[in-house]
Amino acid sequence: MENGTARKGTRAAIRAAIAAERRELADLFDTLRTEQWDEQSLCTGWRVREVVAHMSMGFRLSLPATLGELVKARGNLHRMTDRVARRDAEAHSTTALSAFVRDNAHHPWTPPVGGFAAALGHDVVHGLDVTLALGHDRRVPEDRLHILLDEIRPSGLRFFGCDLDGVRLCAEDLDWSYGSGAPVYGAAQDLLSVAYGRRLPVGRLRGEPSDRFTRPAEEA
């Protein structure tokens, strides 16, 4: 009984973190200038507007509609999400894109694997795709970072294409590290982005292997 109660408490805490993250990000998106919506994010090939459109896809598309889009993409999930993000980024105003995120703060959507922790990761990391690319100084609250950093597993690293072979990620602002080998230092939220397969702007990371996780200057 105690374990069940603890799990319910954990789920409730994560869902509260999800709702807060969505509201805070929507408020931030509302402050972006028109030209910032068209800047490149940390998601390869996506501008800020495609990232924000993608963040609300799970709220707006029913299961039949999602399956229909997947059929159109010949079963390729990445092709499907890319197509829908580009379509919706053009179809909706930036005001509407922000509102989709805010109005669905309590939506129970979760990715196919990982439950509510994965849903929190989806929101936090896509938020970082925007803020880190734009040089925004938003800091993800520590409680949310702890939830996600504790969830890092080899299977997730493989899914997101993050190769940490011979590398140890070492947070400079939290008591956290992961992996073994040559250290790469950075803020915890930056290292979280690395674990999700992102390459960061120059100067975000320190350590001999940091170039492996840094965007070339011409892509900035």
C-alpha positions as a Markdown table, in Angstrom:
| # | Residue | x | y | z |
|---|---|---|---|---|
| 1 | Met | 0.0 | 0.0 | 0.0 |
| 2 | Glu | 2.8 | 2.4 | 0.9 |
| 3 | Asn | 4.6 | 1.7 | -2.4 |
| 4 | Gly | 1.3 | 2.4 | -4.3 |
| 5 | Thr | 0.8 | 5.7 | -2.5 |
| 6 | Ala | 4.4 | 6.7 | -3.1 |
| 7 | Arg | 4.0 | 6.0 | -6.8 |
| 8 | Lys | 0.8 | 8.1 | -7.0 |
| 9 | Gly | 2.6 | 10.9 | -5.2 |
| 10 | Thr | 5.5 | 10.7 | -7.7 |
| 11 | Arg | 3.1 | 10.7 | -10.6 |
| 12 | Ala | 1.3 | 13.7 | -9.2 |
| 13 | Ala | 4.5 | 15.6 | -8.7 |
| 14 | Ile | 5.7 | 14.9 | -12.2 |
| 15 | Arg | 2.3 | 15.9 | -13.7 |
| 16 | Ala | 2.5 | 19.2 | -11.7 |
| 17 | Ala | 6.0 | 19.7 | -13.0 |
| 18 | Ile | 4.7 | 19.1 | -16.6 |
| 19 | Ala | 1.9 | 21.6 | -16.2 |
| 20 | Ala | 4.3 | 24.3 | -14.7 |
| 21 | Glu | 6.8 | 23.7 | -17.5 |
| 22 | Arg | 4.2 | 24.1 | -20.2 |
| 23 | Arg | 2.8 | 27.3 | -18.8 |
| 24 | Glu | 6.2 | 28.8 | -18.2 |
| 25 | Leu | 7.4 | 27.9 | -21.8 |
| 26 | Ala | 4.2 | 29.3 | -23.3 |
| 27 | Asp | 4.7 | 32.6 | -21.4 |
| 28 | Leu | 8.3 | 32.7 | -22.8 |
| 29 | Phe | 7.2 | 31.9 | -26.3 |
| 30 | Asp | 4.8 | 34.8 | -26.2 |
| 31 | Thr | 7.8 | 37.1 | -25.6 |
| 32 | Leu | 9.7 | 36.0 | -28.7 |
| 33 | Arg | 10.1 | 38.5 | -31.6 |
| 34 | Thr | 8.8 | 37.6 | -35.0 |
| 35 | Glu | 12.3 | 36.9 | -36.3 |
| 36 | Gln | 13.2 | 34.7 | -33.4 |
| 37 | Trp | 10.4 | 32.3 | -34.4 |
| 38 | Asp | 12.3 | 31.7 | -37.7 |
| 39 | Glu | 15.7 | 31.1 | -36.1 |
| 40 | Gln | 17.2 | 27.7 | -36.2 |
| 41 | Ser | 16.6 | 25.6 | -33.1 |
| 42 | Leu | 18.8 | 22.8 | -31.7 |
| 43 | Cys | 16.5 | 20.3 | -33.6 |
| 44 | Thr | 18.2 | 19.7 | -36.9 |
| 45 | Gly | 16.1 | 21.3 | -39.7 |
| 46 | Trp | 13.6 | 22.9 | -37.4 |
| 47 | Arg | 13.1 | 26.5 | -36.7 |
| 48 | Val | 11.7 | 27.6 | -33.4 |
| 49 | Arg | 8.2 | 27.6 | -34.9 |
| 50 | Glu | 8.4 | 23.9 | -35.9 |
| 51 | Val | 9.6 | 22.9 | -32.4 |
| 52 | Val | 6.7 | 24.7 | -30.7 |
| 53 | Ala | 4.2 | 23.2 | -33.2 |
| 54 | His | 5.6 | 19.8 | -32.5 |
| 55 | Met | 5.3 | 20.2 | -28.7 |
| 56 | Ser | 1.5 | 20.3 | -29.0 |
| 57 | Met | 1.1 | 17.6 | -31.6 |
| 58 | Gly | 0.1 | 15.0 | -29.1 |
| 59 | Phe | -2.6 | 17.2 | -27.7 |
| 60 | Arg | -4.2 | 18.2 | -31.0 |
| 61 | Leu | -4.1 | 15.0 | -33.0 |
| 62 | Ser | -6.4 | 12.1 | -32.1 |
| 63 | Leu | -5.1 | 8.6 | -32.2 |
| 64 | Pro | -6.8 | 7.9 | -35.5 |
| 65 | Ala | -5.4 | 11.1 | -37.0 |
| 66 | Thr | -1.9 | 10.2 | -35.7 |
| 67 | Leu | -2.1 | 6.7 | -37.2 |
| 68 | Gly | -3.3 | 8.2 | -40.5 |
| 69 | Glu | -0.3 | 10.5 | -40.5 |
| 70 | Leu | 2.0 | 7.6 | -39.7 |
| 71 | Val | 0.5 | 5.6 | -42.7 |
| 72 | Lys | 1.2 | 8.6 | -44.9 |
| 73 | Ala | 4.8 | 8.5 | -43.7 |
| 74 | Arg | 5.0 | 4.8 | -44.5 |
| 75 | Gly | 5.4 | 3.9 | -40.9 |
| 76 | Asn | 8.4 | 6.2 | -40.3 |
| 77 | Leu | 7.8 | 8.1 | -37.0 |
| 78 | His | 10.5 | 10.7 | -37.6 |
| 79 | Arg | 9.2 | 11.4 | -41.1 |
| 80 | Met | 5.7 | 11.7 | -39.7 |
| 81 | Thr | 6.6 | 14.1 | -36.9 |
| 82 | Asp | 8.7 | 16.2 | -39.2 |
| 83 | Arg | 5.9 | 16.5 | -41.8 |
| 84 | Val | 3.3 | 17.4 | -39.2 |
| 85 | Ala | 5.5 | 20.0 | -37.5 |
| 86 | Arg | 6.3 | 21.8 | -40.7 |
| 87 | Arg | 2.6 | 21.7 | -41.8 |
| 88 | Asp | 1.3 | 23.0 | -38.5 |
| 89 | Ala | 4.0 | 25.6 | -38.1 |
| 90 | Glu | 2.8 | 27.2 | -41.4 |
| 91 | Ala | -0.9 | 26.7 | -40.6 |
| 92 | His | -1.0 | 28.4 | -37.2 |
| 93 | Ser | 0.0 | 31.8 | -35.9 |
| 94 | Thr | 2.7 | 32.1 | -33.3 |
| 95 | Thr | 0.1 | 33.2 | -30.8 |
| 96 | Ala | -1.9 | 30.1 | -31.5 |
| 97 | Leu | 1.2 | 27.8 | -31.2 |
| 98 | Ser | 2.0 | 29.3 | -27.8 |
| 99 | Ala | -1.7 | 28.9 | -26.7 |
| 100 | Phe | -1.7 | 25.2 | -27.7 |
| 101 | Val | 1.1 | 24.6 | -25.2 |
| 102 | Arg | -0.5 | 26.7 | -22.4 |
| 103 | Asp | -4.1 | 25.5 | -22.8 |
| 104 | Asn | -3.0 | 21.9 | -22.6 |
| 105 | Ala | -0.8 | 22.3 | -19.5 |
| 106 | His | -2.7 | 19.4 | -17.8 |
| 107 | His | -3.2 | 17.2 | -20.8 |
| 108 | Pro | -2.4 | 13.6 | -20.0 |
| 109 | Trp | -0.5 | 12.9 | -23.2 |
| 110 | Thr | 2.6 | 10.7 | -22.8 |
| 111 | Pro | 5.0 | 9.4 | -25.5 |
| 112 | Pro | 4.7 | 5.7 | -26.5 |
| 113 | Val | 7.4 | 4.8 | -24.0 |
| 114 | Gly | 8.4 | 6.3 | -20.6 |
| 115 | Gly | 5.1 | 7.6 | -19.1 |
| 116 | Phe | 4.9 | 11.0 | -17.5 |
| 117 | Ala | 8.6 | 11.3 | -16.9 |
| 118 | Ala | 9.1 | 11.0 | -20.7 |
| 119 | Ala | 6.4 | 13.6 | -21.2 |
| 120 | Leu | 8.3 | 16.0 | -18.9 |
| 121 | Gly | 11.5 | 15.3 | -20.8 |
| 122 | His | 9.7 | 16.0 | -24.1 |
| 123 | Asp | 8.6 | 19.4 | -22.9 |
| 124 | Val | 11.8 | 20.4 | -21.1 |
| 125 | Val | 14.2 | 19.4 | -23.8 |
| 126 | His | 12.2 | 21.0 | -26.6 |
| 127 | Gly | 12.1 | 24.1 | -24.5 |
| 128 | Leu | 15.9 | 23.9 | -24.3 |
| 129 | Asp | 16.0 | 23.4 | -28.1 |
| 130 | Val | 14.5 | 26.9 | -28.3 |
| 131 | Thr | 16.2 | 28.8 | -25.4 |
| 132 | Leu | 19.7 | 27.5 | -25.9 |
| 133 | Ala | 19.6 | 28.2 | -29.6 |
| 134 | Leu | 18.4 | 31.7 | -29.0 |
| 135 | Gly | 20.9 | 32.4 | -26.2 |
| 136 | His | 18.0 | 32.8 | -23.7 |
| 137 | Asp | 19.0 | 32.7 | -20.0 |
| 138 | Arg | 16.0 | 30.6 | -18.8 |
| 139 | Arg | 17.0 | 28.0 | -16.1 |
| 140 | Val | 15.0 | 24.8 | -15.8 |
| 141 | Pro | 14.0 | 24.4 | -12.1 |
| 142 | Glu | 16.2 | 21.9 | -10.3 |
| 143 | Asp | 13.4 | 19.6 | -9.3 |
| 144 | Arg | 12.5 | 19.0 | -12.9 |
| 145 | Leu | 16.2 | 18.4 | -13.9 |
| 146 | His | 16.6 | 15.9 | -11.1 |
| 147 | Ile | 13.6 | 13.9 | -12.3 |
| 148 | Leu | 15.0 | 13.7 | -15.9 |
| 149 | Leu | 18.7 | 13.2 | -15.1 |
| 150 | Asp | 17.7 | 10.3 | -12.8 |
| 151 | Glu | 15.8 | 8.7 | -15.8 |
| 152 | Ile | 18.9 | 8.6 | -18.2 |
| 153 | Arg | 19.5 | 5.1 | -19.3 |
| 154 | Pro | 21.6 | 3.5 | -22.1 |
| 155 | Ser | 18.4 | 2.6 | -24.0 |
| 156 | Gly | 17.4 | 6.3 | -24.1 |
| 157 | Leu | 20.8 | 7.4 | -25.1 |
| 158 | Arg | 20.7 | 5.0 | -28.1 |
| 159 | Phe | 17.2 | 6.1 | -29.0 |
| 160 | Phe | 18.3 | 9.8 | -29.2 |
| 161 | Gly | 21.6 | 9.0 | -30.9 |
| 162 | Cys | 23.8 | 10.1 | -28.0 |
| 163 | Asp | 27.2 | 8.3 | -28.0 |
| 164 | Leu | 28.8 | 8.7 | -24.6 |
| 165 | Asp | 31.5 | 6.1 | -25.2 |
| 166 | Gly | 34.5 | 7.1 | -23.2 |
| 167 | Val | 32.8 | 10.2 | -21.8 |
| 168 | Arg | 31.6 | 11.2 | -18.4 |
| 169 | Leu | 29.0 | 14.0 | -18.2 |
| 170 | Cys | 29.7 | 16.2 | -15.1 |
| 171 | Ala | 27.3 | 18.9 | -14.0 |
| 172 | Glu | 28.8 | 22.0 | -12.6 |
| 173 | Asp | 25.7 | 23.3 | -10.9 |
| 174 | Leu | 24.3 | 20.0 | -9.5 |
| 175 | Asp | 25.8 | 17.0 | -7.7 |
| 176 | Trp | 25.3 | 14.7 | -10.8 |
| 177 | Ser | 27.4 | 12.9 | -13.3 |
| 178 | Tyr | 26.9 | 10.0 | -15.7 |
| 179 | Gly | 29.1 | 7.7 | -17.7 |
| 180 | Ser | 32.8 | 6.9 | -17.4 |
| 181 | Gly | 35.8 | 8.3 | -19.2 |
| 182 | Ala | 37.0 | 11.8 | -20.1 |
| 183 | Pro | 34.9 | 14.5 | -18.4 |
| 184 | Val | 32.7 | 16.9 | -20.2 |
| 185 | Tyr | 31.6 | 19.8 | -17.9 |
| 186 | Gly | 28.5 | 22.0 | -18.2 |
| 187 | Ala | 25.3 | 23.1 | -16.7 |
| 188 | Ala | 23.0 | 20.2 | -15.8 |
| 189 | Gln | 20.4 | 21.4 | -18.3 |
| 190 | Asp | 23.0 | 21.6 | -21.0 |
| 191 | Leu | 24.1 | 18.0 | -20.3 |
| 192 | Leu | 20.5 | 16.9 | -20.3 |
| 193 | Ser | 20.3 | 18.2 | -23.9 |
| 194 | Val | 23.4 | 16.3 | -24.8 |
| 195 | Ala | 21.8 | 13.1 | -23.4 |
| 196 | Tyr | 18.9 | 13.8 | -25.7 |
| 197 | Gly | 21.2 | 13.9 | -28.7 |
| 198 | Arg | 21.6 | 17.6 | -29.1 |
| 199 | Arg | 24.7 | 19.4 | -30.2 |
| 200 | Leu | 25.1 | 22.7 | -28.3 |
| 201 | Pro | 26.2 | 26.2 | -29.2 |
| 202 | Val | 30.0 | 26.9 | -28.9 |
| 203 | Gly | 31.0 | 27.7 | -25.3 |
| 204 | Arg | 28.4 | 25.8 | -23.4 |
| 205 | Leu | 30.6 | 22.8 | -22.6 |
| 206 | Arg | 34.1 | 22.3 | -21.3 |
| 207 | Gly | 36.5 | 19.3 | -21.5 |
| 208 | Glu | 38.5 | 17.6 | -24.2 |
| 209 | Pro | 35.6 | 15.6 | -25.7 |
| 210 | Ser | 33.2 | 18.6 | -25.7 |
| 211 | Asp | 33.6 | 19.2 | -29.5 |
| 212 | Arg | 31.7 | 15.9 | -30.0 |
| 213 | Phe | 28.7 | 17.6 | -28.6 |
| 214 | Thr | 29.1 | 21.1 | -30.0 |
| 215 | Arg | 27.5 | 22.5 | -33.1 |
| 216 | Pro | 29.9 | 23.7 | -35.8 |
| 217 | Ala | 30.0 | 27.5 | -36.0 |
| 218 | Glu | 28.5 | 27.6 | -39.4 |
| 219 | Glu | 25.4 | 25.9 | -38.1 |
| 220 | Ala | 24.9 | 28.4 | -35.3 |
